[in-house]
């Protein structure tokens, strides 16, 4: 970054991966923008992939089940709303093999109905 600071800097990196969105509230009676309701937010651009790892020493079966359920529940991330600008995909891998969370959920449901 030192060598190319005019090209690679904080602002250039932010602009590469994000964009600015603006939104306002609409007055239902008049159909016009409410005063002082304009909001400006920075969002990640479509198609960006975030990858992370969670490592456990000797994870219990219940912990793996919990993470499978969490993956199924996590579909959208948003801006202080119950929906996000975009869908996300969350996957779990064990020993470089993807865990099928839906199959795991079905298995858990069958087990709980037997008990």
Secondary structure, DSSP 4 states (H G I P E B T S, - for coil): --TTTTTSSHHHHHHHHEEEEEE--B-TTT-SBPTT--EEEEEEPTT---------SS--HHHHHHHHHHHHH--EE-SSSSS-SEE----EEETTEEE-HHHHHHHHHHHHHH-
